[in-house]
Amino acid sequence: MAPQFLTRFFAKRPQGQGRRRPIPIFGKSGAVPTNGIPANEPNNGPESTTPVWPNDDTNIVKIVSPDDDLSSLKAFEDPMETVTENQVTFMNLTTNTEIPPKEQDKLRDPLQVYRPEATHFSEQRTAILFKKGHYQKFDLQIGYYVQAMGLGKSADDVVFENSDYGVYCPAYNTDQITKYYDSDDTSGDPVLASYGSSLDTFWRSAENFTNNTNNGLIWAVSQAAPLRRVQAQKLSLSQGGFSSGGHLANAIVKQNLIFGTQQQFCCRNVELPESTPTAGANWNTVFVSCDHVPATSEKVVVHQAALTVEKPFLAIDESDGKSFNLHVPRPRLNSAGADLTGASDDIRSFSNVYVAKAKVADFGAIDYDVARKINKAFTQGKDVVLSPGIYHLTQTIVIPSSNRVLLGIGMATLVAPTDGTPCVQVAPKTQGVRVAGITMEASHLNTDRTGTATFLEWGQEGVTDAGVSSNPGVLNDVFCRVGGSSLDRDISTDVMIRIHCGNVLGDNLWLWRADHMALRTGIPGVPDEQPNFPPLDYHQTMLGEVPVKTGLQVYGDNVVMHGLAVEHTIEDQVQWYGKNGQVYFYQCELPYDVTQDFGGQGYLGFHVDQKVENMVLAGAGVYSNFRDYDVLVPTGMFHPSARDSPTTNGKPQQVTNLFTTHLDNQGLIQTIVDELGGPAEPGQGPTYYTP
């Protein structure tokens, strides 16, 4: 695959406007009940083991079994369009320019194409829960803000078979074809073609099932779209269109794993095919605690982790077939491959689990008192499951004690309090806390706020807390965004996540300052907004909009990240101050909209403090796409041991497979790390550095 092809066309190019309903800019759409007992108050005693899940127009839980009529689930797929003619573009890879087409491909038969326009910034949140059994002749596209999850104790308990795909995520806009020539001779056939795109297949997930379908499991996604606790004969992580993933964890692939066009991908505790070659991603593939890993190269990192922890999940109790349990997998030491049986899980009855709801009732008003109810449940010693919905917080959710779980399902979303306090605070001196399956969003902050505005605080600033290595705090599938769905472009925060405690493990984090946002349309009395960079059908983020300084700050020691992505913040993307840290897999795009001041101030894609001792950074890439200004960044990352050889002072190798690449447009990252390596020139592809 030619380098020019990679750099020119892997830059994100969103298409479509989309949300199902207008999203309010200011104000509240509902109120807390003032008379009687507030809705969905935690019980003083046990909770129901068969909870009443929400089921209205935007907050939805569907529980299904193989004998049900499953056709109604098609309503949760992304919209489709029937097309009769492909849209074909021809490109010359040597000149990186479009050439006039000599013909337009015609379809023999009408083609059904998924279009993301109406759902990209939808308010709808959906969890589809599959009871134990074999699902025959059933295919379901998993769209925006939808989670598909089996309810078995083992991944073998829910099986999709005798169908084309089962639950799956395809590429979008597959009628939009780009064909490529690698020389000036364009008289013959193109050397390759790309169909559609998976660059924006965000905010969805699937977990806990077996795929035995005819075509195997297709999961053609980008960030914030994890695939977990699954097994399949064949797994395809792209479908011909460009893609920018991703995270695969606790999985078994028996015959073939195809990365295809994936720029980068993180695989953790995956049992790979033993005899069939595994096709690696184009720029950066990281395998953590995987079996049967292919040979390494400058694009591949292999690591055997000392400790891994799987995400908590829901299952129906086998004794009665209706009661819910919360499975909390125990930490695994020096593990390799998957654990799909649940045999060693800590199984907790829903009698001690509070199910939170974003509304006071189905089709009711937003519950602005929900954080208080969640905090009450935590003080009662209960775990909390956030049902699908958008939670507008007026105070912080505080997890006060060890071994508690905060688990979101159906892409549950927390909107930060307007006073700058975090969505979630994990109390210091706690161990074994799990935060999983949640998205956190910015709000319009009060002008009189004080302190640093954040989304999540693990521990407390100024409080020393070493944590416990055998029982770490864990974040699984935690996503943050500043901008995107909100029509208010003055929403902001200062830092998305701060980790003050030691021995915290991150497992798939995407911290995103939006590079594109919903158009302001459908607002009474206000003309519909037009795209500012047509033909792209969103508002592209401009200088000064949705500001956030930094994605992640780490102050604790022995903090580990398996799968981290931070994008587009206006200062350092990551600042790391703790010692003995580890990051395996890091993906970063610098902001598109900044001026040369960004480079002049020396802001970095990843900044390890000069005083840090022993920090492993492996499989880390920083990308540039300076759309508006010709920005020169002196170096993409800083690491105090970047110049050390693997044997310096007897320390293990601190940096491995660091790289930068020029995606598109202007500017340049001049070196890779600490002014070493590079640059990645336009049209060249990634440039790598390992001491």
Secondary structure, 3 states (H helix, E strand, C coil): CCHHHHHHHCCCCCCCCCCCCCCCCCCCCCCCCCCCCCCCCCCCCCCCCCCCCCECCCEEEEEECCCCCHHHHHHHCCCEEEEEECEEEEEECCCCEEECCCCCCEEEEEEEEECCCCCCCCCCEEEEEECCEEEECCCEECCCCEEEEECCCCHHHEEEECCCCCEEECCEEEEEEEEEECCCCCCCCCCEEEEEEECCCCCCEEEEEEEECCCCEEECCCCCCCEEEEEEEEEECCCCCEECCCEEEEEEEEEEEECCCECEEEEEEEECCCCCCCECCCCEEEEECCECCCCCCCCEEEECCCEECCCCEEEECCCCCCCEEEEECCCEECCCCCCCCCCCCEEEEHHHEEEECCECCCCCCECCCHHHHHHHHHHCCCEEEECCCEEECCCCEEECCCCCEEEECCCCEEECCCCCCCCEEECCCCCCCEEEEEEEECECCCCCCCCCCEEEEECCCCCCCCCCCCCCEEEEEEEEEECCCCCCCCCECCEEEEECCCCEEEEEEEEEECCEECCCCCCCCCCCCCCCCCCCCCEECCCCCCCCCEEEEECCCCCEEEEEEEECCCCCCEEECCCCEEEEEEEEECCCCCCHHHHHCCCCCEEECCCCCCEEEEEEEEEECECCCCCEECCCEECCCCCCCCCHHHCCCCEEEEEEEECCCECEECCCECCECCCCCCCCCCEEECC
